[in-house]
Amino acid sequence: MSATEDQADVEKVLAGDASAFEGIVRRWQGPIVNLAYRFCRDRARAEDMAQDAFLRAFRTLASWRREAAFSTWLFALATNLFRTDLRRIPVHPLPLVDIPELRDPRAIDGGLEDEDRDRAVREAVYALPTKYREAILLFYFHEMDVPAAARSLAMPEGTFKARLFRGREVLRSKLAKVRVSPGLREEIP
Amino acid sequence: MTRDELDRILSAEDRIVPSSGFAASVMDAVRREAATPPPIPFPWKRALPGLVVGIVALAGLIVAGFALRASAIAAAAPATLSLHQLIAAARVAAQQADGAGWIALTLLLTLASVFFSFRATGSRT
């Protein structure tokens, strides 16, 4: 449904009807803003980045080859733009060793609260080297769909899987001491 | 922490909702973009003959300069040369001529790369 609507809107825009682009914006604003937010963790910046992505899409709409889904093309374009933007003005995450929760992983009750632990995990993701961080962000953004995430990053699936694997290994090693709350499995002996 | 744990935590990432004016703001930018006339492409067809003539003239000038210098050196040389001196002079002249050729080639490659980069960027806009 959405694919045919996208195609119809693209045809209209390419025929000179710029207002038809609104349909594309309305359909994809949520995913694109959320993708940007995953990269920068700043709502205002995410909207600016998403707007730039839509503008770039509008300018280069003619370069969309119909063999791939419009969403695939749009996500790849947006991801590429967000990566460039983040290289230009980086988000400064805490180094992994400075994440407070990791310094004292054993809370008084014997484990971090779920919320704290989740936050620690997310901060640890943002402290990863860029290539691993991007692989992990895209993998979970695409609901663990490896081909979709690899296409967004414009890299072969094999390369993507290797980065994802390595990123997870780094994360797991850094977070090995983080206890899970009661009821969940604990890894610390 | 297990892989399942990681998957569970990272899959449950917060989702944000775009602000109410986001789509309108994007469309304003899109309409501005659509209203802007396209950039005037560089007139390659008109400029190309001039560029080619310029490149050829520059290369010719360099080669002529080196040839002139070589002939001046030859004129200043003693009338009678031993075989050893003659070979040495020929070697120097050959090196200079070779250098001039390389300079001309480098200039041509530089101009060609500028030309193609302009073309590549021009075709995207």
Interface residues (C-beta under 8 A of the other chain):
Chain A: A18 S19 F21 E22 V25 R26 Q29 G30 V33 N34 Y37 R38 R43 A46 E47 A50 Q51 F54 L55 F58 R59 R117 D118 V121 R122 V125 I136 Y140 F141 E143 M144 R168 L171 R172 L175 A176 V178 V180 L184 R185 E187
Chain B: M1 T2 R3 E5 L6 D7 I9 L10 S11 A12 E13 R15 I16 V17 P18 S19 F22 A23 S25 V26 M27 A29 V30 R31 E33 A34
